[in-house]
């Protein structure tokens, strides 16, 4: 195993430990000692990779949000009709949300829950990005004649609302998920019936 492989492995163990502990105990209640014990490393190793607990938290959130923005940008600029691109955008974001569900749970807990003393991260930027992308795509659909004249902000809100509801449905642990990827596509098709020319 190369040094690079070992380094990536240690970094990932620290991130995994942070995700598990921050999710179960909260950011403020998790100590550096608990983090390094869970990762099987020493404090100097954590300090080497992340400087401190705050740096570890910021890296965990930064990795997740970076993945979100990368997937969103790739989907937004993909080839195809506007309808196809909106469907691709929504399913790509749902897929990464499901893939990173434990991180999504932590983000929701920090954003909607009581203050945990965690460093501030502008989670609102992700939502604003989705709205801006959708408004841009709807406007494009109107200009090409794919969509009728509708309010791009209103249509964007409707599309993002469907996506957000589907994402939040994935958190369910007590019953079968009621709206999955195929359900999202059915709901989007229904919405498109109302705005297509």
N, C-alpha and C positions, 0 to 999 in steps of 0.2 A: 504494500500500500504506500502510495506516495505521500509526501508531506501535505500536498494540496488536498488529497482525499481525506487525510486525517483532520486537517484544519476545517474542511467543510463539514465533516462528521461531528466534530466538537461543537462548532457553531450551531448546527442543526439540533443537537441534543440540548443545548442551552435554550434555543427557541422553543423546542417542544416542551421542555420543563416549565418555561415561563407561561406558555399557553395553558398548560394543565393547571398550574398553581394560580395564575391570575383568574382563570375561569371558575375555579372552585372556592378560592379563599378571598379573591379580590386583590386589586393591585396593592393597596396600602397595607393589607394584612400579611402579604407575602414578604418574607425576609430574604436577604441575599444568601444567608446560610441555607435556607430551604431550597433555594434555586440551585445552588451548586451541588447540594446533596442529591437532589432529584436528577441532575444532569450527570452526576458522577465525576465532577471536576472540582478544582479548588477555586477559592476566591480570586487569586491572581489570574487564573484562566478567564474567568468572567470579565475581570477588569481589562485584560488584554484584548478581548474581542469586542466588548461593548462599553467599557469604561465604568459602568455602574448599572444599577437596576433600571434607572430611567432610560439609559441607552439601549438596554435589552428590550424594554417595552417599545421604544420608538422604532427599533429595528423590526420587531414583530409586526407592528402596525404598518410600518413603511413597506415591508415586503408584501403584505396583503393588499394594501391600497395601490402599490405599484403594479401588481398583477392585474388588479381591476382596471386601472387606467390603460394598461397595455392591451388587454382584451377588448376594452371598449373602443379604443382607437382603431384596432385592426378590423373590428366588425363594422364600424362606422364607414370606413373607407373601402370595404369589400366591393367587388363588382356585383351587378345585378340590378333589378328594379328596386325602387324605393321600398315597396312592400317586402320584397325578399331581404333587403338590407335591415329593415326594422325587425323582421322575424329573426334574422341571424344575430343581430345585436342583442335582442332580448334573450334568446336561447344561450348565446355565449356567456352573457352575464349570469344567467341562472346556473349554467353548468359550473362556472368557477365558484359561485356562491355555494353550491352543493359540495363541490370538491373541498372547499375551505370552510365548511360549516362550523367547526369549532372556533375558528377565528371570527367568523360572522357573529356567532353567539356572544363572544367576548365584546366585540364592537357594539352590539346592541345593548349589552348589559352596561357598558360604560356610558354610551350615549343617552340611553333612556333611564338608567338606574340612578341610585343616589350617588353623590360625589364619592370617588374612591381615592382622590389625591393623585390620580394618574396625570402625567403631563398632557397638556392640551393638544389635541389633534383636530383639525378641521374636517370632521366627518361629513359636514354639510356640503363640502366641495364635491364629494362623489355624487350626491343627489343632484346638485346643481349641474354637474357635468352631464348626467343622464338627461335631465330636462333640456339642456342646451342642444345636445346631440339630437334628441327627438324633434325638437322644434325646427332644427336645421333640416332634418330629413323630411318632415312633413312639408315644410316650405318648398323643398326641392320637388316633392311629389306634386304639389299644387302647380309649380311653374312648368313642369313637364306634362301636365294634364292627367297624371295618374290619379290624383285626388281632386275632388271638387273644392271650391272655395270654402274653406273652414278656417277657424281661428287656429293658427299653428300652436300658440301656447296652450289652448284648451285641449287640442288633440294630443299634444305632448304629455300633458298631465294625465289624460285618460290612458295612454300607453304605459307611462311609467307607473301609474297606479296599478295596472294589471300586473306588471313585472314585480313591483314591490309586494303586492299581496301574494303572488306565487312564491316569491322568495321567503316571506315570513311563514307561509304554510309549511315550508320544509323544516321548520323548527319543531314541529309536532312530534312528540315522542310517545303519546298515549294512544294514538289511533293512526289508521292509515292516512297518508297524505292525500288530501282531496283534490288538489290541483298540482299536477306534475308538469313536465316539459311539454308533453302532448296536449295537456289541458290548456297550458299557456298559449300554444299555437291555435287551438280552437277558439279561445277567447279573442285573440288578436284577429283571427279571420272574421269573427262576428263584428268586431269594431271596424275593420276595413270595409265591411258591407255598408256601413253608414257614411264613410267618407270617400269611397271610390267614385270616380265619374261614371 
